[in-house]
Amino acid sequence: MRETRIVKYIKGLIRNHKYLTTEDIMLLLEKYYKLPIKEPSVYYKYRTVIRQCRQAVYKERRRNKKDGV
């Protein structure tokens, strides 16, 4: 997964908010990046991207916790 503008934005949302559902993130993407979320192919693509971002952020969080940062 490339570190694009949208991926950085999604990771930032996941990092800085207590918990945002996938739907909440989708609505924000639609609002600020004008993504056609109503289209199934776009919806499913970004659903997997959000899942991968969430895994990366949680992995980073565990690493920081283990290192005592």
C-alpha positions, 0 to 999 in steps of 0.5 A: 500500500503506497503512502498516498495523501488519502492513506496518510489522511486515513491513518491520521484519523485513526491515530487521532480519534478514539474510534471511527467506524469505517462508515464515518471515515467513508463519509469524511473521504466523500466530503473532503476528497469528493470520492463517489462512495455510493459506487460499489467498486470505490466503496469496497476498494476504500473499505480494504484500504481503511482496514489495512491502515487500521492494522498498520496504525494498531501495529505501530501502537503496539510497537510503541507500547512495547518499547515504552515510548 
